[in-house]
Amino acid sequence: METRKIQKTGGSTYIVSLPKHWVIASKLKEGDTISMTIDSAGLLTLDPSLGSRKPSSRIELAVDDNENEIHFLRKLIGLYISGHDEIVVRGRTRISPDIRKMVGDFTRKVIGSEIVEESSSSVTIQDVADYSHLDMRKVIRRMHLMSRSMHADAMEALMRSNQSLAENVVARDDEVDRLYWFVAKQQSMILRDPSVSRKMGIGISEASFYLSAAKALERIADHAARIAHSVSALSSETLNEKLVKDMESYGVRVLSVLDSSVESMLKADMLAANLVADESEQLRMGGEKLIEQIMSHRTKFSVPFARVVESLERTALYSVDIAELAINLAEKG
């Protein structure tokens, strides 16, 4: 804590000096404007973001005509997550139609990026989103609801041999990926610009917990898609009725744990999080027992069905990871 004396100037104006190190860290200079807010308790908060002249982050990405599509997309996503405001994709001579298509696919895969300029040799992607006004917690909530519904629908598709529903689950995995990349970019923006943290009402350490939770939810959605991918080759009719009911029951239990873990995370509820963590061993043992039952049937479908249970088990364990994050978040107060 630092103290400053209030001074009076001009007969009616009160002034107080600002700490030099704060001014420098905030990239402020003489003549800049800062915003001031007063809360109900009378606390005065200074926000330097109005006056700081933060240059936009621009980067160029050189490409060849024979660029590997997957590698190129990974590069673009990495630059997006890093928080660059402008990405210029530049070819040695002309940019091929395939590269242009990949750039267009990228802008559709992520949130907030648009193609704003094109020439024969370059394409410019601009970040048009205001990340400081988008609540990271709401994005986590959205990811939870989507990954949860994907799992429920994947199990429904498996048990009812519904191929169209399974395909829909797989398609929805891309949306969860978009949301995860968005949270990762928010984290980068918070680290780069402290004013973003203030506007979002989330501290740097808190944001890191949410990013870890988002990664776990992205993995959970991947496992839902993995279950859905198996629908075309499997039918629950190949298992006896009790085993089918046991699988459905285990799936419901896994989703319940997922719900509890995310709720405990968003509410920083240590008691609820500990209850989820306490179930981890029972969930693991339940999954292993179910796999043993499936493998005892010794059919050509035994291994694929066992992999479905493994995906449910991994989802349960990722949920426990989220609960442990909730405990750490609650400990930090």
C-alpha positions, -999 to 999 in steps of 0.1 A, spaced: 0 0 0 12 35 -8 -1 68 6 -4 102 -11 -14 136 4 -43 154 -11 -35 189 -23 -58 217 -33 -52 238 -64 -71 266 -80 -92 272 -49 -117 243 -55 -99 214 -72 -83 186 -52 -54 166 -67 -33 136 -58 -1 124 -75 0 90 -92 28 64 -84 54 67 -111 59 29 -115 21 25 -121 21 51 -148 50 35 -166 36 0 -163 2 12 -176 20 29 -206 5 63 -198 19 97 -207 11 133 -201 -23 142 -216 -37 107 -216 -71 100 -201 -80 75 -174 -114 64 -162 -126 66 -126 -154 47 -109 -168 49 -74 -185 19 -59 -213 19 -33 -187 16 -5 -169 48 -17 -139 30 -32 -124 49 -61 -109 28 -89 -86 41 -117 -86 24 -150 -57 33 -173 -71 15 -204 -86 46 -219 -53 64 -220 -29 37 -227 -20 35 -264 -14 -2 -268 -2 -9 -304 -21 -37 -322 -2 -69 -324 5 -78 -360 23 -108 -373 30 -123 -407 29 -160 -416 48 -171 -447 33 -201 -466 42 -223 -495 18 -237 -521 25 -272 -508 18 -263 -472 5 -291 -451 -32 -283 -443 -32 -296 -408 1 -280 -399 -10 -247 -414 -42 -247 -394 -23 -254 -362 -1 -224 -369 -31 -201 -374 -48 -214 -342 -15 -209 -323 -13 -173 -335 -49 -167 -327 -46 -181 -291 -14 -160 -286 -36 -129 -289 -24 -113 -321 -49 -87 -334 -39 -91 -370 -25 -121 -389 -11 -116 -424 -8 -148 -444 17 -141 -472 28 -163 -501 62 -162 -519 44 -152 -551 6 -159 -553 -15 -176 -527 -30 -208 -540 -68 -214 -539 -61 -242 -514 -44 -218 -490 -72 -193 -493 -97 -220 -486 -78 -230 -455 -78 -194 -443 -115 -192 -448 -120 -225 -429 -99 -211 -400 -121 -179 -397 -151 -202 -395 -135 -224 -368 -126 -196 -344 -146 -168 -327 -140 -131 -336 -117 -134 -366 -126 -120 -401 -108 -117 -434 -105 -79 -439 -81 -77 -469 -70 -99 -498 -45 -96 -526 -29 -120 -550 -1 -127 -525 -16 -121 -491 -47 -125 -469 -52 -104 -438 -72 -117 -408 -84 -92 -382 -95 -99 -347 -128 -80 -343 -140 -93 -309 -138 -73 -277 -127 -100 -253 -128 -78 -222 -166 -78 -223 -171 -115 -227 -173 -134 -194 -150 -164 -193 -173 -181 -168 -202 -180 -193 -180 -196 -219 -172 -224 -195 -209 -228 -188 -216 -231 -225 -188 -257 -229 -202 -277 -201 -238 -278 -215 -225 -287 -250 -202 -314 -239 -228 -328 -215 -255 -329 -242 -230 -345 -266 -224 -373 -241 -261 -379 -235 -268 -379 -272 -238 -402 -280 -251 -428 -255 -286 -424 -268 -273 -430 -304 -253 -460 -293 -282 -477 -274 -307 -470 -301 -284 -474 -331 -293 -439 -343 -266 -430 -369 -280 -395 -377 -278 -385 -340 -243 -399 -338 -232 -377 -368 -248 -347 -351 -227 -353 -320 -195 -355 -340 -203 -322 -358 -209 -304 -325 -173 -312 -314 -161 -284 -336 -181 -258 -316 -166 -270 -283 -131 -266 -299 -140 -230 -309 -150 -222 -274 -119 -237 -259 -97 -217 -283 -117 -186 -273 -110 -191 -236 -73 -197 -244 -72 -164 -262 -90 -146 -234 -62 -159 -211 -36 -146 -234 -53 -112 -235 -55 -110 -198 -18 -117 -195 -10 -91 -221 -33 -64 -209 -41 -61 -172 -71 -38 -181 -88 -68 -197 -86 -86 -164 -103 -57 -146 -131 -54 -172 -138 -91 -171 -137 -91 -133 -114 -121 -133 -78 -122 -119 -49 -137 -138 -46 -167 -115 -84 -173 -116 -83 -172 -154 -56 -199 -154 -80 -222 -135 -108 -215 -160 -85 -223 -189 -75 -256 -173 -112 -264 -168 -120 -255 -205 -92 -279 -216 -108 -307 -196 -142 -299 -211 -127 -300 -246 -113 -334 -238 -147 -345 -225 -163 -335 -257 -137 -354 -277 -147 -386 -258 -183 -380 -266 -174 -377 -303 -153 -409 -299 -184 -427 -286 -205 -413 -314 -179 -425 -340 -184 -461 -328 -222 -461 -334 -220 -473 -370 -201 -504 -361 -219 -513 -328 -254 -522 -317 -265 -526 -281 -285 -556 -292 -252 -575 -292 -251 -572 -254 -275 -587 -228 -301 -565 -213 -285 -562 -179 -252 -551 -194 -269 -525 -215 -287 -511 -184 -254 -511 -165 -238 -490 -193 -266 -466 -194 -265 -463 -156 -228 -456 -156 -232 -430 -183 -259 -412 -162 -236 -413 -132 -207 -398 -151 -229 -369 -163 -240 -363 -128 -204 -360 -117 -196 -337 -146 -225 -314 -136 -214 -313 -100 -178 -306 -109 -186 -276 -131 -211 -262 -106 -185 -264 -79 -160 -247 -102 -182 -218 -111 -193 -213 -75 -159 -220 -60 -177 -245 -37 -151 -265 -19 -176 -288 -2 -193 -298 -34 -159 -302 -52 -146 -325 -24 -177 -347 -28 -169 -351 -65 -132 -358 -58 -142 -384 -32 -160 -404 -59 -130 -407 -82 -120 -441 -69 -155 -455 -71 -159 -442 -106 -127 -458 -117 -136 -492 -101 -171 -490 -116 -156 -485 -151 -131 -513 -147 -158 -537 -135 -181 -528 -164 -152 -534 -189 -146 -568 -173 -182 -578 -178 -182 -567 -214 -149 -585 -222 -163 -617 -206 -188 -620 -235 -159 -626 -259 -176 -613 -290 -161 -592 -318 -179 -563 -303 -164 -566 -269 -133 -545 -274 -152 -516 -291 -178 -516 -263 -150 -516 -238 -135 -485 -255 -169 -468 -251 -168 -474 -213 -131 -462 -213 -143 -429 -228 -170 -426 -201 -144 -434 -174 -120 -407 -189 -149 -382 -188 -155 -390 -151 -118 -385 -144 -116 -352 -163 -146 -341 -142 -127 -350 -110 -98 -328 -124 -123 -299 -127 -134 -305 -91 -98 -304 -80 -94 -270 -98 -125 -258 -79 -109 -268 -46 -77 -248 -56 -98 -218 -67 -117 -218 -34 -85 -220 -14 -73 -189 -31 -104 -171 -20 
